[in-house]
Amino acid sequence: MKRIYWSLSLLLLSFSGFAQSKDETAIREVMANQAAAWNRGNIDDFMKGYWKNDSLLFIGSSGVTHGYTTTLNNYKKNYNSSDKMGQLFFTLLEFKKLSGDHYLVIGKWFLKRKAGDVGGIYSLVFRKFNGHWLIIADHTS
């Protein structure tokens, strides 16, 4: 009986860890897709990782931006050539589950580019919409 109990306990622990791991894997995939799109020079595909809503929040060096379209237009204005875009690399430092459908992701970003390398830190709030993780707030410095 004891053996069955421990086997079931281990099985339940495996499944509870799997759910969190599955979410983190999905978020990592969103970010990998963003980096790949950026590195192809495709800002529209890069933006597929963001919530397409007027309530999207982006905080960067020039201040606070509200809305998907404004964020997209700013990216296109500031990264209007392959020399400025370069190659994007993300280093993920921390995942913090805030609720069943919200995660905070903290990491480093780096652009290797002809216009001069740049990098910094980011914090992203992801929210799950109909099984898909999207960035609802981005603070990049």
N, C-alpha and C positions, 0 to 999 in steps of 0.2 A: 504494500500500500504506500509506504514511504517513497518508494522508487517512482511510482506513478505520480504522486504528488509533485515531486521534484521535476519530473519530466514535463508535466503540465505547466509548472511555474516557469521553467526555462522557455517553453514554447510561447507562453503569454508575454514574457519579457522580450522575446525576439520580435513578436508582432508589434508591441508598443514602441520599440526602438525603430522598427521598420517605417512606421507612419511618419515620424519626424525625419528620418533619413530620406524618405521619399520626397518630402516637401523641400528639404535642402537640396537634393539632387535636381529637382525641377527648377528651383531658383538658380542654381549653378548653370543649368542648361540655358535659361533665359539670358544670363550674363555672357555665356560663351557665344550664343547666337548674336548678341549685340556686338561683341568684339569682332566676330567674323564679318558681320555686316559693315562695321566701321572700316575694317581693314580692306574691304572690297570697295570702299568709297561710297557706300550706300547709306546715307543718313536716314532715308525713309524706312529702310529695313531695321536700322539701329533703333529707331523710335518705336518699333513694335513691342519693345520691352516696357514701354510706358503706358499708363492708363490714358486712354484717349478721351479726356474729359476736361472741361474748363476748370475743374478743381485740382488738377495736377499742380503740385508745388515744386518749384526748382529754385534752390538757393545756390548762387555762385558768387564769383568775385565782383560782379556788377550789381548784386542785390537779389531781391526776391522777384521771381517770375511766376505768374499764375497762368495755367492753361496749357494744354497740349500743343495747340497751334502756335502760340507764342514761343514755347520752348523749341519746337521744330524750326521755326523761322530763325531763332537765335543761333541754333546749331548751324543752319545753312549759311547764315551771314558770317559767322566767326570761323567756320571751317569750309571755306569755299574753294579749296584746291587740295590736291593730293599732298602737296608740300606742307600745308597746314594740318591736314588730317594725320598723316603718318600712319604708324602702326600702334594700335591700342593694346595695352596689357593690363589685366586686372589681377591683383593679389587679394584674395578674400581672407580677412583676418578673423572675423567673428560673425556668428549667426546667433541671434537672440529671438526666440519665439515669444512674441508679445501676446498672442491669443491664437485660437484655432485657425484664423485666417489672416494673421498679420505676422510678419517677420521684420526684424531690423538686421540689416547686413552692413558691416563696416569693413572697409578695405582701403587699398591703395590703388591708384591708377597711374599709368605712365604712357606717354606718347613719345615714341621714337620717330623723329621727323627731320626733314631737311631744313625746316624753318626754325629749328632749335628744339631740343628735347624739353618736355615739361611733364610735371606730375604732381600728385597731391594725394589727399585723403578724401574719402567719400563715406557718407552714411545714407543708406537707402531704406525706405520703408516699402515693403512689398505687401500687397493684399491679394488674396485669392478670389477671383471672380469666375464662377462657373467652372471650377477646376483648373483655371489658368492663373499663374502668378504674374502680377504686373506691378511696376513701380508707381506708387502714388505720391511719394515725396523723395526728393533727391537733394542732398546738401553736399556739394562738391567744392573743395577748396584746393 
